[in-house]
Amino acid sequence: MAPTYNIACSTRLVPPVHHRLKPTDQETTQSHRPPKSPARARMAHLTVLRGYAELADPAILPLELRLCHSDFSVTIIDKYPKSMFHYLLLPRIKPPYTAANLRDLRTVLQLPREQAKTLLQNMRRDALVAKALIEEEMLNRHDFKWDIQMGFHAVPSMEHIHLHIMSTEFNGGFIKSKKHLNSFHPTLGFFLHLDDVLSWFDPDVEPTWFAMKSDIDKNEYEKLLKED
């Protein structure tokens, strides 16, 4: 018998643009407490998403932060939204996956091929639930639906793989530079669309081509951020 699939979502969907979230210690893990030094502050920033993914029960997260969670993932609002609707889907750190496996897209693609494919397919499944909720809220609030893109940064700025689920009007208030805009540009190439990544697993894809794509050359991708 197939396992039961359950996903729980908030009815308080999508906080206002520019809402700055500050989870309390009770609502997050020990690692989220304010650090005492610049070095610790940098480390806390890099690993905060991992802290959410490690939670035994994501339901303890405040409703202003959490959109959905399932046995597989938790979806939270991006603290610095680049669009009016901008969320991050995080696969939870549970067997058979470790924190090291889930560091970023590159480490996921180094897993056995079928295991990596299954993880990405499960991310897509949960992301489609979030996408439907966001589209419903768009209609309720604006009587209009923007396109929604779902994908990864080729070179992420934070540890733990996270899927961006975001509207494409790019009016979230935190695009401060060309680099920010280029990192989410739908066709420039730094933003790797989820369905494109899944296509790398198609049966007719040559193993050597898959190996080349999954290597994700940091230097080559970072050049894209400087393009006009």
N, C-alpha and C positions, 0 to 999 in steps of 0.2 A: 504494500500500500504506500502511495506517495505521501511524503510528509505534508502536514497542513501548513499553508503559507498565510501568515498574518502580517499586516502592516498597520500601525496606528498613526494617525495624523491629527494635527491640531486643528481645531475649528477657528482659532484666532490666527488667521493666515496673513502673512506678509506684514511685518511692522512698517511704520512710516519710513520713507526715505530719510537717510541721515541718522536713523536711530542708532545710538552707540550702546552696545551691550557690555555690561560688566558683571559676569556671573559671580555669585558669592562662593565662598569656600564650601558651604554646605551643598551647593548645586553643582560643584565641579570637583575635580580631584585635587590632591595635595599639590600637584605640579603647577596648578594655576594660581597659587598664591603669589602676591607681588614679590619679585626677587629683590635682593639687596644690592646688587652690583650690576654694572653695564653688561658684563659677560653673562651673568645669570639671566638678565633681562633678554639678551639676544637668544639664549638657549630656550627660554620659556616661550618666546615668540615662535621659534622654529618648530617646537614640539607641541604646541597647544592643541592642534588637531588630533594628534595621537592620544592626548589625554581624553578627549571626547570618545574616540574609538575604543578606548580601553574600558569605558564604564560598563559595569555589569548590568546596569539598568538605565538606559538613556532617558527613561521617563522622569528621572529626577531633574533633568535640565529644565530651565524655565521655559514657559510657552513662548516668550518673546524671542527665544533662541532656536527652539526645536520646531521643525515643521513635521517631520515624520520619523518613525523608527520601526525597524523590523528585526527579526532574529539576525539578519545579515548586515544591515546598515543603519546609519543615523543621518538625517538630513537637517542641516542647520543654516541659519542666515549667515551670509558673508558679513563680517563686521565692517568692512569697508566696501560697500556695494558699488559696482561700476555701472549697474543698471537699476531701474526701479524695482525689479524683481531679480534678486541674485542670491542663490543658495549654493551650498556645498554638500555633496553626498559623500559620506565617508564609510567605507566598508569597516565593519567592526573587527577588532583583533580577537579572533576566535579560531580554534583548530578547524581546518588544517593550516591556517595562515598564522604567521608570526609578525611581530612589528617590523622585523627586518624585511620580510617578504613584501610588506605593504608600504615600504618607505616612499615609493613613487612609482610612476608608470613603468619606468625602466626595470626596476626590481620585480615588478609583477610579470613583465614579459620574459624574465629570466626563469620563471617557474616552468615546470613541465607544461607543454603547450595546451593540453586539454584543461589543466587546472587553471591556467591563466585565462583561457577562453570562458570557462564557467564563471569565474569571478567577474569578468567584465559583463557577461550576459546578465548576471544577477544585479550588477550595478544598473544596467539598462532597465531591467524590470522595475526596480524600485524608483528609478528616476522618472519613468513614465507616469507613475502614480503622482509624484510631486509636480510634474509638468501639467497634468490635468487639473490639479488644484490651483496652480498658478494661472492657468488660462481661464478658469472659472472666476478667479478674483479679478483678473483683468477686465472681464466683461462686466462684473458687478461694479467695479470702481470707475472704469473708463468707457464702458460700452464699446470696447475695441480690443482686439488681440494682436499683440506684436508677435513676431516670430520668436521662438525660444531655441537657443543653441545649447548643446550639451557636449562638454569636452574637457580636455586637460591642457594645462600648460606643458609644453615640451620640457621646459626647465622650470620646475616649480620653486617658489620662494619659501615654502614651508614643508616640513617632513610629514609624511603619511599621505598616500594617494588620495586625491579628492577630485570629484567630478563637479565642474561648474555647471549649474543649471540656471540660465539667465536670459532675460529678455534682451532684445537686440537694438533697443533705442539708445542704450549707453548713456543714460541720464540719471545715474545713481549718485552723483555728487563727488565721487572719489577718483575720477579720471583726471589726474593732475599733470600728466606729461605724455609726450609721444610714445614713450615706452609702455605706459599703461594701456593706451589705445591699441598699439600694435600687438600687445600680448593677448588681446581678445578679438582682434580683427578676424572675421570669419573666413577669409581667403588668403591671408598673408602666409600662413603656414606654421606659425608658432603655436596657435591654438589648434590642438588635435581633436577633431570631432570624434565622438565616441563611435558612431557608426563606421567612420573611416578606419579607426583602429580595429574594430571587430572584423572589417573586411580583410585585414591582414591574415586572418585565420581561415579564409576560404580554402577549400580543398585544392583548388588549382594554383594556389600561390606557391611559388618555388621556395624551398627551405632557405636558400641563400638570400633571397629577397627579403623574406621574413626576418632573417638574422640581421640584415642591414638596417631595416626599418626599426626593429626593436632595440638596436644598440643606442639610438637617440643621442647623436653627437651633440654635446652641449655647446661647443664652440660654433658649430654651423647654425644651430637654432638661435643662439644669442645674437648673431649677426642680423637676424630678421627684425629684432627690436629697434635697430637703428635706422631702418629704412624709412624714407619719406612717404 
